[in-house]
Each structure stands twice: as C-alpha cells, then as structure tokens.
Amino acid sequence: MKRRDFLKNSMLTAAGTFVVPAFIKPFEALALDELTLYKNLVVVQLSGGNDGLNTVIPFGNDIYYQKRKNIAIKPQELIKLDDMQGLNPNLSALKEIYDQGWMSIINDVGYPNPDRSHFRSMDIWQTASDANQFLSTGWIGRYLDSNCQSCKFPYTAIEVDDSLSLAMKGKTKKGIALKDPAALFRNTNEPFFKEMMNNDKEHLDEDNLGYLYKTMIETSSSASYIQNTSKIYQDNFTYPSTGFASQLKTVAKFISSGLKTRVYYVSLSGFDTHVDQTPQQGRLLKQYAEGINAFLKDLKQNNKLDDTLVLTFSEFGRRVEQNASNGTDHGTANNMFLFGGKLKKQGIYNAAPNLQDLEAGDLKYQVDFRQVYGTILDKWLDVNNAQILNQRFNTLDFI
Amino acid sequence: MEKKENFFKVKHLYNRAGFGIAYPELEHLSRKNLHKSIKELFSNAQKITDLNTVDASETRQQLLMQAGLNGKKDFSPEEKEQRQEIIRKISQKGRDLNIEWIQRMISTDAPLLEKMTLFWHGHFACRSGNPYFSQQLNNIQRKYALGSFKTLLIEVSKSPAMLQYLNNQQNRKNHPNENFARELMELFTIGRGNYTEQDIRESARAFTGWTYNKDGDFEFKPTIHDTGSKIFFGKTGNFDGEAIIDLILEKPATATFICRKLYTFFVSDTPNEVHIQELSSCFYDQQYDISAVMKKMFEAEWFYSSENTGNKIKSPAELLVGLSREFFVTYNKPQVLIQLQSSLGQYLFNPPNVAGWPGGRSWIDSSSLMLRMKIPSLVLNDGLIDFNAKADPEEEALLAINRKPKIQKKSYINAEANWEKFLNTLPKNCSTADLAAFLLQPLPGSKIKSLTTNSSDLKKTAIEITSTPEYQLC
C-alpha cells in the first residue's frame, strides 16, 4: 500500500502542473495539421520459403532446365517479361500490374551466412539482424520506437491477424494485431473492461502495472479510432474469396478511409514445398497474384495507389536443383516484389540470378535485404535507416 | 483472513518459486517460520519423474521411414498417404509432449522442480523436429534442474537435440562448425564481452567429434575429433569439450551471467547488481550448486521487498498453469492448451530462437493483453474461442501437404473449473475483498476495491479478478 499511496500523494502535490500523457488524450484534441496524406507501407510475408526460381523463371538460362527436369516451367507456358525471365503462369493476374508499371522485381535478395531453418531465417528477416545476432525487437518495432514524426500513434502499425509478429514489436512500442476491427472494438468495449479503464488515473506510473493499463487504454482507444474511422468507408470493390485477399481488403479499407497508420502487415503461408511442388505452389501463387491485383486496383480507384508501397518477401528461396520428390529444399537468396504507383524503377530491377556461380548449390545474394528495408525507411518512412537497422545500409533506387 | 506478514511472503514465494498456492496450504505455512516453507519447496522437488510420452523406437522407426520415402523419385498414392501420415504422427507426438508437460506443471506436487525446468527450458532454448530428442532434453533439464550446473551444462551439450540444433553433427576436424561453441559462451554460460572470436574458433575445435548416434545416444567420435593444441582464454593445451567447459566455469563471470538470468526470471525485470553479486559469489563458492543459489535467493530479505513483489509480468506458461491450478481446471480437449500458448506467444518446446523468450514486457502487446484478460472467462466459464494462433514456421511443411486450407471453425474451449472444490478451499466468511487479496499479487487498488464492494458473489468475483491487468502480475 505504501508505495502506491506515495505515488498518489506525489501526483496530488504536482496536480497543478500535471500533464495528461498523450495516450489518454482524446484523438479530437490532435492538431489538424497532423492529418496530412500518409504514405503507407504494406508488408506481405510469404511463409515457408517460396521457391523464387519457379516464381520468376530464368527461362533464358539452360541450367534452369537441366537442374529442374520435372518441375521446370516450359517457356511456352510462362509469362515472358524479357529475354531472360518470366512469371509463373499462376501469376497471370500480375501481368497487367507489371505492364502498368506498378511492379518491380528485385532478384537475389539475401544476407551473409544464410540460415536454412525456417524459424531462424524468418527471425533474421523480421528483426533485420545479422545471421549470428539475436534481436528481440523487429525492424518495424524499432521504427515505432524511434518516435519519429510519422510514427507516434499506437496504431501506426497494424497486422491483420489475431497475434502480432516479432517484426512489429519494438522495445517500448508495438504494432497492433487485429483481424477484424469490429471484433476488437467489441472486445475492448466489454462493460467490464470499460469499467477497468474508465477514469483510470491510478496507473500512470512507469511500473509494469502502469504499462499494462497503458497498453489496455491504448488498445481500446485505437480500436475505437480504427472502427469509427473505417466503418464510414463503403467498400464496393470485389475481391477473390480467399483468406489472403480478405486480409488485403481490410488493409485497403483502412488505407482508403484515411487511417493514419503507416505500416500494414499481412501473410500467406504454405510455401514449404518439399514434395510435389508444382500444384501446391501454383495454388498459392494464384491466390497471391489475384489478391494483389484486386488490392492495387482498389487503391487506384480510391486514389491511394501513389501513397502505397507493397513489399513481398519470404524467409528464403529454395535450392537451384530440385529434389527427388519433385519438390525443392531450403535454399538462400530469393526475389522480392515491390508494388506501388510511384515506383522509380519499374519492371526487373537487377540482373537475373546467376545459376552458374553457386555456393554449394545455392544462389549467391546480390542485394542484402536490409538495403531494401533501409531504402524504404529512408525514402518512404522518412527515418534514418542507421537508427533502425543498427548500421547504415546503402539505399537502392526503386523509389 | 490472516493478515500476518508471513501470509504475503509465503504467497509471493509460491508464486515465484512455483505456480501459486492453494488457500489451506498457504494458511498452514504462514503459521510457520518462512524458512520451513522454503525447505518444503526443496524437499518436494527431490522426487523427479521423467516425461515419457514419446517412445524412442517408435519415433526412430517413423523417422527412418520418412527418410526412406524422401529419397524416392515418384510416389504411389499409398506412399504419398503414408508419408503424410508419418509427418502428422510425428507432429502430433510433439504436441502430446507439450501437453504432458503443461499438465504436469498444473498438477505437480513439486512446483519448484517444474519451475526450474521451465527456467532451463528457456535458458537452454532448443527446437527439434524429433519429439523424442525434445523429451530427452526436457528430462535432462528436470533431472539436473536443482543439481550441479556443470553436470546440467555437460548433459545438455551432449543431448542429441542440442547437438542437432546447433549443428555440432557438422563440426568436424578441419571443417569446424562454430555454432555450438558460440552459443555455449554467448547464451549458455558467460555472455558477450567475455571471450574473443579466437576463443570461439578454438573451442569449436575442442567439440569436434561430439555427435549422437541413430539410437539417440551421445557418441564421441575420435576419428573426427581435432586433437591438436588449442589456445583458449589465453591458455594453451590439447583441450577437449569438457576441458573447455571447465575453463569457462573457472571464470566468475559465468556465475554472474547465470545469476543475472535467474534474477530476472525469479525476482525482477530490473537487475539489481548488488543482489546479483550476492547470488553470484554464493553460486561460484558452492561450485555451481543450483539448489544453494536458489535457497540463497529465497532466503534473501530483498526477495520479499515491495519493489520485488507483485510487479513481474507472468509468462504465458505461468499464467495458464497458475490459473488452471488455482481453479482445478480440467481440459477435455487439451489441444486447446497449445492454441493458448501459441496465441500468447510462448509455445513450449518452440522458442523463437536459441536465445529463448525475451520475457518481461515483451509478452505484452495489444492483442496478447486482451487475450490474457479474456482467458479466465474462456477457461472458467467455457467460453467461445474466436481467435486463431499463427502457424509456426516449422509447421509449414505440414501446411503444404494439406491441400485444402483448413476452414477455421469457432469452437468452445471445453474446459471445466472445479468451482465446488475451489470454493471449499476458501475460509468460512471469505469476503470478495479477501478473495481479491488472495488471488492477486499486487495489492488491490481502488479499481479492484470498487469491483469487490459491488459484489458478494465469490464465483463472479473470481472470474472478474482474474480478468484484470493486476492478475497478469506475480
């Protein structure tokens, strides 16, 4: 009892100068000039290690056909982008996106001393660490921690899921996970929880109890803000009826309704195709391409495409040579996709993978994934990448 | 209700050293000297029973069949089915093991032993696709949980799960793999800043030949062991793995590193270097006897000071186990325990990486907090589950073979609390305020007080109290 009494008393004595912390300020009180146009980043995670070589196919290279006798995509089946590379036929929905100049492909993205464990490599991509370094915060989480002008709201980063990925967790700030804004709103509005939060002045302390109350109050006010802002927006665009597309539909709704969120995170899983890869990967790529196609057109219709950048990654690519089960095993470098209305370099960004110069049967990376993150942090989210990535990475030219 | 100082101390002790305490036991112990309660925790921890869900030969057979099938070019439909069946079975065994352990924690009479096992589970964090290896490592962590840290360290280092996880199977003479040597020093013993890259390279050579055989037993292979001279911590010699471990333990910094970790797990997120040094000297002087240092901690006056009570965020395991123990919960569909662990961010046997779960405030984000506060009404009142856990990256292969994406159905948690039994443990004339003071570790503030003054229904109050931010702390 003593400690809390002391705190209460000390707050009372300071009552005259007591400043209400930002998190309990009503949103209406925020200055209107903060309501500027927001540039959004949408991160799409393909979990399981998508086989990049059967996604963007180096059909111009004979080695590809030699190494993948049973699972190679024939030149006449694929969608040719140039003389060397073409898209998997299941990505046909991306063809018009590509032709519009809304898509950029970066080949051979990876990192030094690649790890072939799903978990570890995903950890590395999400935390943007070195291969031998263990970070407990994610790269977007550290962006939130940086407390920059663009990232001060508790809803600055939203993951459309029931739980939050490590990528979205910072030391002091974290993104918010929600699959359905109405459900979170209902949850936080349970009379019992409302009562717990109502007029809470007791727990403004920095101790763990204060932290829990702060998180609860922020969640509730974010849920109200997200629900109240987005429910006004009428979504009339038709999306394919897949789980992935519905995540993107939720994101589009948030972006189009003017939510002041800067980073969205969605994922699609099932890419670990060790056996009988072709139908499995094909089914997922189709879901991916059709979802992205609808999403970008929806944004275009709402004049939001120029303010949006979509980034797609997977924790690793797969080995150049297929395995004995008509599948592929865990590999290293992989391609990344970028989408948006304001891409500086459209189409294929860099040279196709070199299938001759391999490292123990695996692609060598040309671009460190942290250069891609660094470029986005610097040029899109307006924060110095060295501050977030713990070292300076040279930026690229795609935006 | 007892308001004796001892009452709160015993409650604190059992929350930190175990998973809570039932009221009659608490009342009984609070009449005695605190020292007796501590002694009792340790004497109960002496009876050590292995987990034994996973059968060694069955697992070996399944893995052999799987390896055989993986090498094939074309599959007949039966073989395809067979292969999927094996993957499913192995992954089910892994989940069964998880459930056996969490149920053990819920029902154990040796809470300190299981709590220590949980600590070592996070300290020597490891993932294995082989559930038998996982079980083996867990049993090692239990067997030596309160024994000699040196023995524990050596046994963990020789366990197939760890040898496999940290690539020591690939660590051979002239082709060293440094993964194990690096984590041994960075995470398991002495910590960053106390060794050089050369120390890692040289010690990796010392662990060449530490492998396991197909029976899942440790095997030292002299033919791939590097017998050459090594320079480690400035000393030159023909060191083998155990000699390296001895040299690491010779450094007091190792005792300090382990004690800092024990302190943040059992005492506070904010390390107090003076207290840690006290523990560390004891640990070092007592030749790394884990029991000795834990007794020292529980006997320390600062362990019971106000800044160290009711201010630690429960890990998901502590929350789930504590709640289930408290209310004698039966899970009719124990798989739900996995869904809960996973949604809360601590899927046992599946740590995020070799550094384990970061703990503290990292357990809490908007979604995990809302879920934590919802769980008591789900578990105690058989509520409807309306959330899904993320797929674990290691389960992608399993996802990939399931052609049709599973349609997630809403389901009930299907658990029963034994209210009668719980209410019977409470003293006669127990008020709702007394109940709150018993269930919570932080002292009830005005929110909690207004909650209890408005109700005289003990069951309703228990559900409400366990659904508060205060209940997240221990």
HADDOCK unambig.tbl for C-alpha pairs under 7 A between the chains (distance, minus, plus):
assign (segid A and resid 1 and name CA) (segid B and resid 443 and name CA) 6.47 0.50 0.50
assign (segid A and resid 47 and name CA) (segid B and resid 393 and name CA) 6.82 0.50 0.50
assign (segid A and resid 48 and name CA) (segid B and resid 393 and name CA) 6.31 0.50 0.50
assign (segid A and resid 48 and name CA) (segid B and resid 396 and name CA) 5.32 0.50 0.50
assign (segid A and resid 118 and name CA) (segid B and resid 393 and name CA) 5.74 0.50 0.50
assign (segid A and resid 118 and name CA) (segid B and resid 394 and name CA) 6.06 0.50 0.50
assign (segid A and resid 119 and name CA) (segid B and resid 393 and name CA) 5.56 0.50 0.50
assign (segid A and resid 119 and name CA) (segid B and resid 394 and name CA) 6.37 0.50 0.50
assign (segid A and resid 120 and name CA) (segid B and resid 353 and name CA) 6.41 0.50 0.50
assign (segid A and resid 134 and name CA) (segid B and resid 355 and name CA) 6.80 0.50 0.50
assign (segid A and resid 136 and name CA) (segid B and resid 358 and name CA) 6.38 0.50 0.50
assign (segid A and resid 162 and name CA) (segid B and resid 367 and name CA) 6.88 0.50 0.50
assign (segid A and resid 162 and name CA) (segid B and resid 387 and name CA) 5.99 0.50 0.50
assign (segid A and resid 162 and name CA) (segid B and resid 388 and name CA) 6.14 0.50 0.50
assign (segid A and resid 162 and name CA) (segid B and resid 389 and name CA) 6.84 0.50 0.50
assign (segid A and resid 163 and name CA) (segid B and resid 343 and name CA) 6.26 0.50 0.50
assign (segid A and resid 163 and name CA) (segid B and resid 367 and name CA) 6.00 0.50 0.50
assign (segid A and resid 163 and name CA) (segid B and resid 368 and name CA) 6.94 0.50 0.50
assign (segid A and resid 163 and name CA) (segid B and resid 389 and name CA) 6.87 0.50 0.50
assign (segid A and resid 163 and name CA) (segid B and resid 390 and name CA) 6.90 0.50 0.50
assign (segid A and resid 174 and name CA) (segid B and resid 365 and name CA) 6.38 0.50 0.50
assign (segid A and resid 176 and name CA) (segid B and resid 366 and name CA) 5.76 0.50 0.50
assign (segid A and resid 176 and name CA) (segid B and resid 367 and name CA) 6.77 0.50 0.50
assign (segid A and resid 177 and name CA) (segid B and resid 367 and name CA) 5.77 0.50 0.50
assign (segid A and resid 196 and name CA) (segid B and resid 447 and name CA) 6.57 0.50 0.50
assign (segid A and resid 208 and name CA) (segid B and resid 311 and name CA) 5.98 0.50 0.50
assign (segid A and resid 208 and name CA) (segid B and resid 312 and name CA) 6.99 0.50 0.50
assign (segid A and resid 209 and name CA) (segid B and resid 311 and name CA) 6.91 0.50 0.50
assign (segid A and resid 209 and name CA) (segid B and resid 469 and name CA) 6.97 0.50 0.50
assign (segid A and resid 209 and name CA) (segid B and resid 470 and name CA) 6.65 0.50 0.50
assign (segid A and resid 212 and name CA) (segid B and resid 469 and name CA) 6.01 0.50 0.50
assign (segid A and resid 213 and name CA) (segid B and resid 469 and name CA) 6.69 0.50 0.50
assign (segid A and resid 215 and name CA) (segid B and resid 365 and name CA) 6.99 0.50 0.50
assign (segid A and resid 215 and name CA) (segid B and resid 366 and name CA) 6.20 0.50 0.50
assign (segid A and resid 216 and name CA) (segid B and resid 366 and name CA) 6.80 0.50 0.50
assign (segid A and resid 219 and name CA) (segid B and resid 366 and name CA) 5.49 0.50 0.50
assign (segid A and resid 270 and name CA) (segid B and resid 396 and name CA) 5.33 0.50 0.50
assign (segid A and resid 270 and name CA) (segid B and resid 399 and name CA) 5.27 0.50 0.50
assign (segid A and resid 270 and name CA) (segid B and resid 400 and name CA) 4.70 0.50 0.50
assign (segid A and resid 271 and name CA) (segid B and resid 396 and name CA) 6.90 0.50 0.50
assign (segid A and resid 271 and name CA) (segid B and resid 400 and name CA) 6.39 0.50 0.50
assign (segid A and resid 272 and name CA) (segid B and resid 396 and name CA) 5.53 0.50 0.50
assign (segid A and resid 272 and name CA) (segid B and resid 397 and name CA) 5.09 0.50 0.50
assign (segid A and resid 272 and name CA) (segid B and resid 400 and name CA) 5.95 0.50 0.50
assign (segid A and resid 273 and name CA) (segid B and resid 397 and name CA) 6.85 0.50 0.50
assign (segid A and resid 273 and name CA) (segid B and resid 400 and name CA) 6.22 0.50 0.50
assign (segid A and resid 280 and name CA) (segid B and resid 400 and name CA) 6.96 0.50 0.50
assign (segid A and resid 324 and name CA) (segid B and resid 71 and name CA) 6.03 0.50 0.50
assign (segid A and resid 324 and name CA) (segid B and resid 72 and name CA) 5.85 0.50 0.50
assign (segid A and resid 324 and name CA) (segid B and resid 73 and name CA) 4.55 0.50 0.50
assign (segid A and resid 325 and name CA) (segid B and resid 70 and name CA) 6.59 0.50 0.50
assign (segid A and resid 325 and name CA) (segid B and resid 72 and name CA) 6.10 0.50 0.50
assign (segid A and resid 325 and name CA) (segid B and resid 73 and name CA) 4.96 0.50 0.50
assign (segid A and resid 325 and name CA) (segid B and resid 74 and name CA) 6.33 0.50 0.50
